[in-house]
Amino acid sequence: GEMYLGGKKKKILGVPIKSSMDEAAAIFGAIVRVAPFGKLTARAMFNIGRAREKQGSNESAITAYQDVVEKFPNDPLAVDAQYQIGYIYTQAAKSGNTYDPNAANKAKTGFEDFLYKYQHSEKSAQARDNLKTLETKQTSTAFEIARFYDKQKSYRAAAIYYNDVIRQQPNSPEGDRAKKRISELRAKLGDAALQPPAVSAATANKKL
């Protein structure tokens, strides 16, 4: 299994006929089935994750890593498995030309769980750096969306995203700018004009 994970391909008559990662995953999967709580099972589960990650099968890789964390939480490989969950979602968040906020949120959760469970790991410093980068990007994206709605004069939508910026990183440069703009909009339009429709309706009903 380790050889296939390293890139060796299955051959028939000298011709490669099967993905080495598929073969590795099949072998490690057999170990898990035969000995679900054996001394090599955590390693087999982790290696299934590695094989699927190398293939770009992110969901399958994450499932394998989660199995390690949940079933073998005290195994040293659980630390690496939890870290990889955050890492895979981080890569997914910035793949291609678009930013995926859903993947970014899952990446944050992955690294937050890592720091909660394994705060003394040698990878904790890198996890904190990754988390900070994700939070900064999330705040920057929310501010850009707020500015877009602001320019379109969709002030209620803009206020929602400005408030997201303030909630995420209140002391950041974007947070300071968001606070200033919210104050300007309140002075210009009144607080009610910036409230979500449900809140505005509830307020109106109370007055009635």
C-alpha positions in Angstrom: 0.0 0.0 0.0 2.8 2.4 0.9 4.5 1.7 -2.5 1.3 2.5 -4.4 0.9 5.6 -2.3 4.4 6.6 -3.4 3.4 6.4 -7.0 3.9 2.7 -8.1 1.3 1.7 -10.6 -0.4 -1.7 -11.0 0.7 -3.3 -14.2 -0.4 -6.2 -16.4 2.2 -7.5 -18.9 4.3 -4.5 -18.0 1.6 -1.9 -18.9 0.2 0.4 -16.2 -3.5 -0.2 -16.0 -4.7 1.3 -12.7 -4.2 4.4 -10.7 -1.7 3.9 -8.0 -3.8 6.0 -5.6 -6.9 3.8 -6.3 -4.8 0.7 -5.6 -3.4 2.2 -2.4 -6.8 3.2 -1.1 -8.1 -0.3 -1.9 -5.3 -2.0 0.1 -5.6 0.4 3.1 -9.4 0.0 2.9 -9.0 -3.8 3.2 -6.9 -3.3 6.4 -9.6 -1.2 7.9 -12.3 -3.7 7.1 -10.3 -6.7 8.4 -9.0 -5.0 11.6 -11.2 -2.0 12.3 -9.4 -1.3 15.6 -6.0 -2.8 14.9 -2.7 -1.2 15.6 -2.3 -0.2 11.9 -5.8 0.9 11.3 -5.3 4.6 12.1 -2.4 4.7 9.8 -4.4 2.9 7.1 -7.3 5.4 7.4 -4.8 8.3 7.3 -3.2 6.9 4.2 -6.6 6.5 2.5 -6.9 10.3 3.1 -3.5 10.9 1.6 -4.3 8.9 -1.5 -7.6 10.6 -2.1 -6.0 14.0 -1.4 -3.4 13.3 -4.0 -6.2 12.5 -6.5 -8.0 15.7 -5.7 -10.9 13.8 -4.2 -11.3 16.3 -1.4 -14.5 15.0 0.2 -13.3 11.4 0.3 -10.0 12.6 1.8 -11.8 14.6 4.5 -14.0 11.7 5.3 -11.0 9.5 5.8 -9.2 12.1 8.0 -12.4 12.6 10.1 -12.5 8.8 10.7 -9.0 9.0 12.1 -9.9 11.9 14.4 -13.1 10.4 15.6 -12.1 6.8 16.0 -8.5 7.2 17.1 -8.4 10.6 18.8 -5.3 9.7 20.9 -3.2 8.4 18.0 -0.5 10.8 16.9 -1.8 10.7 13.3 -5.1 12.3 14.6 -3.2 15.6 14.9 -2.1 15.5 11.3 -5.5 14.4 10.1 -7.3 17.3 11.8 -4.8 19.7 10.4 -5.2 18.3 6.9 -9.0 18.9 7.1 -8.4 22.6 7.6 -5.7 22.6 4.9 -7.9 20.9 2.2 -10.7 23.4 2.8 -8.3 26.3 2.7 -7.0 25.2 -0.7 -10.6 24.7 -1.9 -11.5 28.2 -0.8 -8.9 29.8 -3.0 -8.9 27.4 -6.0 -9.6 28.8 -9.4 -10.4 32.5 -9.9 -13.2 32.8 -7.3 -13.2 32.8 -3.5 -15.5 30.2 -1.9 -16.7 31.5 1.4 -18.4 28.2 2.3 -15.1 26.3 2.0 -13.4 29.2 3.9 -15.8 28.8 6.8 -15.2 25.0 6.9 -11.4 25.7 6.8 -11.8 28.0 9.8 -13.8 25.4 11.7 -11.1 22.8 10.9 -8.3 24.9 12.3 -10.3 26.0 15.3 -11.0 22.4 16.1 -7.3 21.7 15.6 -6.3 24.4 18.1 -8.9 23.3 20.6 -7.8 19.7 20.5 -4.1 20.0 19.9 -3.0 23.4 21.1 0.4 22.1 22.1 1.2 20.5 18.7 4.2 21.8 16.7 1.7 22.7 14.0 -0.4 25.0 16.2 1.6 28.1 15.2 1.0 27.4 11.5 -2.7 26.7 12.3 -3.0 30.1 14.0 -1.4 31.8 11.0 -3.7 30.0 8.6 -6.7 31.0 10.7 -5.6 34.6 10.8 -5.2 34.6 7.0 -8.6 33.1 6.5 -10.2 35.7 8.8 -8.5 38.6 7.1 -9.6 37.3 3.7 -13.2 36.8 5.0 -13.3 40.3 6.3 -11.8 41.8 3.1 -14.4 39.9 1.0 -17.3 41.1 3.2 -16.0 44.7 2.9 -15.8 44.4 -0.9 -19.4 43.1 -1.1 -20.5 45.9 1.2 -18.9 48.5 -1.0 -20.5 47.0 -4.0 -24.0 47.3 -2.5 -23.2 50.8 -1.2 -22.3 52.0 -4.7 -25.5 50.4 -6.0 -27.4 52.4 -3.4 -28.7 49.1 -1.9 -27.9 50.5 1.6 -29.7 47.9 3.6 -27.7 45.1 2.0 -24.5 47.2 2.4 -25.2 47.6 6.1 -25.5 43.8 6.5 -22.1 43.3 5.1 -20.5 46.3 6.9 -21.8 44.8 10.2 -20.3 41.5 9.2 -16.9 43.2 8.8 -17.3 44.8 12.3 -18.3 41.5 13.8 -15.4 39.6 12.3 -12.6 42.1 12.8 -13.7 45.2 14.6 -10.3 46.7 15.1 -9.0 46.1 11.5 -8.7 48.9 9.0 -11.8 47.5 7.2 -13.6 47.4 10.6 -12.8 51.1 11.2 -14.0 52.0 7.7 -17.2 50.0 8.1 -18.0 51.7 11.4 -17.5 55.1 9.9 -19.7 54.3 6.9 -22.5 52.8 9.0 -22.5 56.0 11.1 -22.8 58.0 7.9 -25.6 55.9 6.5 -27.5 56.1 9.8 -27.2 59.9 9.9 -28.3 60.1 6.3 -31.1 57.5 6.2 -32.0 56.7 9.7 -31.5 53.4 11.5 -34.8 51.8 10.3 -33.7 52.1 6.6 -30.7 49.9 7.4 -32.5 47.1 9.3 -33.3 43.8 7.6 -37.0 43.6 6.4 -38.0 41.2 9.2 -36.6 43.5 11.8 -38.2 46.6 10.2 -41.6 44.9 10.1 -41.4 43.8 13.7 -40.5 47.3 14.8 -43.4 48.7 12.8 -45.8 46.2 14.4 -44.7 47.2 17.9 -45.4 50.8 17.2 -48.9 49.9 16.0 
